[in-house]
Amino acid sequence: MMMYVLLLAGFLLLIKGADFFVEGSSSVAKLLRVPTVIIGLTIVAFGTSAPELAVSISASLSGSNDIAVGNVIGSNIFNLLMVVGACGVIMPMAIDKMILYGDYLFSILAAAVMLALFAFDHTLSRLDGVILLLLFAYFLYKMVRNTLASRAAGGPEEDDVEVLSPVKSVLFILGGLAAIVAGGNMVVNSASSIASSFGLSETLIGLTVVAFGTSLPELVTSVVASRKGENGLALGNVIGSNLFNILFVLAASATISPMKVDILSTYDAIFLIAASIITWFLAKSRFEVNRREGIIMVLMYVGYTAYIIMR
């Protein structure tokens, strides 16, 4: 029972720690006169991936490689099929053509590169991590450049970042980071203990329980926005998070501590690519994800979860 309590407490620390880190970092950036759009594309995006980053690095350092890899792949599959699918079920979701033909296709490329690195020697070395980080740097540069150009053409940006005092900002950053690190360690240790007690693999725990817990911020945010009828950018948020997970979270984990990759993770990566391609065609049909397509995506996730449990 204590392991379950620690797992829940770890998830809460991860989520609240990320909130405090983002708020403090955004405030500092604003005090330094960094444009709001850059804050949103870098600091806020990093903050939403902080739970996955903390868990994967902690798992990699402790030798729980299957949790580290499973967390990234499982989170991406959950984001793509459950988060977007649930939003489509709640309210038909319009799809931005630029996202569909831009970042979405780049996310499939990133997953394919990840799969190729897996399949080559069933390891993720420091060199593999650097390759993924270089792709991440290119993605970040392209995203910031395009967004700045779009804002410049469309007029002044909205200032929606709350500015805290310098001392409070630093306290938020340090407290948030401490909570993220502590939460990551608690999640990995408790998840490993739960897996051992039931005779389950760390891959299964990473793909399901840990992936769901670290994806809670994306799920809650997207569902709340969908209920308010503001889900037009949900797909863009999910794709951005998925790219961060592969090109930054997994890359940073491998660069810090090289890891072995289970053959099952290769199969999961193949499913992620296949699901991404199917979802791309569903979204492309009328440039929206409606209820029927959302149900298809949710059923795909349920079927996939049943498969990984049975195997």
Disulfide bonds with the S-S distance in Angstrom:
none
